Amino acid sequence: MSVRKIKEGETRRMNDRKEKNNSQGVTLSRKMLIAAIAVVLLLIAGGVAVGINWNHWFGEETPKTEEQKEAFQPDLDPDAENWTGEKIPDKSEEEAAGIKIPGYPSITIPADQQKVAVSLLNPEGNPCYFTFELVLKDTDETLYTSKLVAPGQAISNITLSKSLPVGEYPATLRITTASLEDGSAMNGANVETVLMVQ
């Protein structure tokens, strides 16, 4: 047999294989088909999840509707009254735009009494309600917790969870805030103080 016939035969076989492959297309096994479908479904589910949560993760907070704002009913402290005492001095315009927090370097109360006179003030003009929590620093024991106090009001008499004997007690007055509009939390403060029990 000549070299030429051998080359023609090989060329014919190669062409036959190409035609056979072209006519059949790509064939996938059943396992590969199921795996491909699973991958496509996972990609679709992931895309849907990202689409649903996109604004929550990366967007701005959805503004509350008027109905949601009106639904907020503050639980006001029944002992809060309009403040008639000394006003907190006005600061610069920049400081006045924020929340005014009164200072309490010390609080003097009588010994061995639970009902005591203490002025806990939410200064007039604040954009939020205050809640006061008086906590002993050494034991982290809460002596008093108020309900919401509106701006321009103060609680003048409180009932402690227990009476204290004579002494000085480091304490923290935790002030938490709630927006006047919808009750959402704003910046609060932990005011360091000393309970002077006499």
C-alpha positions in Angstrom: 0.0 0.0 0.0 1.2 3.4 -0.8 1.9 6.2 1.7 -0.6 8.3 -0.2 -3.5 5.8 0.4 -2.6 5.6 4.1 -2.7 9.4 4.4 -6.0 9.5 2.6 -7.5 6.9 4.9 -6.4 8.7 8.0 -7.8 12.0 6.7 -11.1 10.3 5.9 -11.3 8.8 9.4 -10.6 12.2 11.0 -13.2 13.9 8.9 -15.7 11.1 9.8 -15.0 11.7 13.5 -15.5 15.5 13.1 -18.8 15.0 11.3 -20.0 12.5 14.0 -19.0 14.9 16.8 -20.7 17.9 15.0 -23.9 16.0 14.5 -24.2 14.8 18.2 -23.4 18.1 19.9 -22.3 18.1 23.6 -23.6 15.3 25.7 -23.8 15.5 29.4 -24.1 12.7 31.8 -27.2 12.8 34.1 -25.0 13.7 37.2 -23.4 16.6 35.3 -26.8 17.8 34.2 -28.2 17.7 37.8 -25.1 19.5 39.1 -25.4 22.2 36.4 -29.1 22.8 37.3 -28.2 23.0 41.0 -25.5 25.6 40.4 -27.9 27.7 38.3 -30.6 27.5 41.0 -28.2 28.5 43.7 -27.0 31.5 41.6 -30.6 32.6 41.1 -31.5 32.1 44.8 -28.4 34.1 45.8 -29.3 36.9 43.4 -32.8 37.1 44.8 -31.5 37.2 48.4 -29.1 40.0 47.5 -31.8 41.9 45.7 -34.2 41.6 48.6 -31.6 42.7 51.2 -29.6 45.2 49.1 -31.2 48.4 50.7 -31.1 46.9 54.1 -27.4 46.1 53.8 -26.2 49.0 51.8 -29.0 51.5 51.4 -30.3 54.2 53.6 -32.8 53.4 56.3 -36.4 53.5 55.1 -38.0 56.6 56.6 -40.9 55.9 58.9 -44.3 56.7 57.7 -46.5 59.2 59.5 -48.7 56.3 60.7 -45.6 54.6 62.2 -44.6 57.9 63.9 -48.1 58.4 65.2 -48.1 54.8 66.6 -45.4 55.7 69.2 -47.1 56.3 72.5 -44.5 57.4 75.1 -44.7 55.8 78.6 -44.2 59.0 80.6 -43.1 58.9 84.2 -46.1 60.0 86.3 -43.8 61.8 88.8 -42.3 64.1 86.2 -43.3 67.7 86.5 -42.5 71.0 84.7 -39.1 72.1 85.9 -39.2 75.5 87.7 -35.6 75.5 88.9 -32.5 76.9 87.5 -32.1 76.6 83.7 -29.0 75.0 82.2 -27.0 77.9 80.6 -27.2 78.1 76.8 -24.0 77.1 75.0 -22.9 77.9 71.5 -25.2 77.2 68.6 -23.3 74.1 67.6 -23.5 72.6 71.2 -27.1 73.7 71.5 -28.1 71.6 68.5 -27.2 68.4 70.4 -28.7 66.8 73.4 -28.2 68.7 76.7 -27.1 66.4 79.6 -27.1 67.9 83.1 -24.1 67.1 85.4 -24.5 65.5 88.8 -21.1 65.7 90.6 -22.8 64.5 93.7 -26.3 63.7 94.9 -27.2 64.2 98.6 -29.9 62.0 100.1 -30.9 61.2 103.7 -29.7 57.9 105.3 -32.0 54.9 105.9 -34.8 56.2 103.7 -36.1 54.9 100.4 -38.2 57.9 99.4 -35.8 60.7 98.7 -35.8 64.2 97.1 -33.6 64.2 94.0 -34.0 66.4 90.9 -33.5 64.4 87.7 -33.9 66.9 84.8 -34.4 66.6 81.0 -33.5 70.1 79.9 -35.9 72.2 77.9 -35.3 72.1 74.1 -33.9 68.5 74.0 -35.2 66.5 71.0 -35.7 63.4 73.1 -37.2 61.9 76.2 -34.8 60.8 79.0 -34.9 57.7 81.2 -32.8 57.8 84.3 -31.2 54.8 86.0 -29.3 55.2 89.2 -26.7 52.4 89.7 -24.1 51.8 92.4 -20.7 51.4 90.8 -19.2 48.9 93.2 -22.1 46.4 92.9 -23.8 47.4 89.7 -27.0 47.3 91.6 -29.8 49.5 90.2 -31.3 51.7 92.9 -33.8 53.5 90.7 -35.2 53.5 87.2 -37.6 56.1 85.8 -40.0 56.0 82.9 -39.7 58.6 80.1 -39.3 62.2 81.1 -40.2 64.9 78.5 -37.9 67.9 77.8 -38.5 70.7 80.3 -39.6 68.3 83.0 -37.9 66.8 86.0 -38.6 64.1 88.6 -38.1 65.7 92.1 -38.9 62.7 94.3 -37.8 59.1 93.8 -38.2 55.8 95.6 -35.0 53.8 95.9 -35.0 50.0 95.7 -33.4 50.0 99.2 -32.3 52.5 101.8 -28.6 53.2 102.3 -26.7 53.8 105.6 -24.5 56.9 106.1 -21.6 57.0 103.7 -20.3 58.0 100.2 -21.2 55.7 97.4 -19.7 56.0 93.9 -22.6 55.7 91.4 -23.5 56.2 87.8 -26.6 57.9 86.5 -27.4 56.2 83.2 -29.4 58.4 80.9 -31.0 56.8 77.9 -32.8 58.7 75.3 -35.8 58.2 73.0 -36.7 60.4 70.0 -39.8 62.6 70.5 -41.0 61.7 67.1 -40.8 57.9 67.1 -39.2 56.7 70.2 -36.0 55.5 68.5 -32.8 55.5 70.6 -30.5 58.5 70.4 -27.2 59.3 72.2 -27.4 58.8 75.9 -24.8 59.3 78.7 -23.4 57.7 81.8 -22.9 60.5 84.3 -20.5 59.7 87.1 -21.6 60.8 90.5 -21.2 60.2 94.3 -24.2 59.5 96.5 -23.7 61.5 99.7 -25.8 59.7 102.2 -26.2 61.7 105.4 
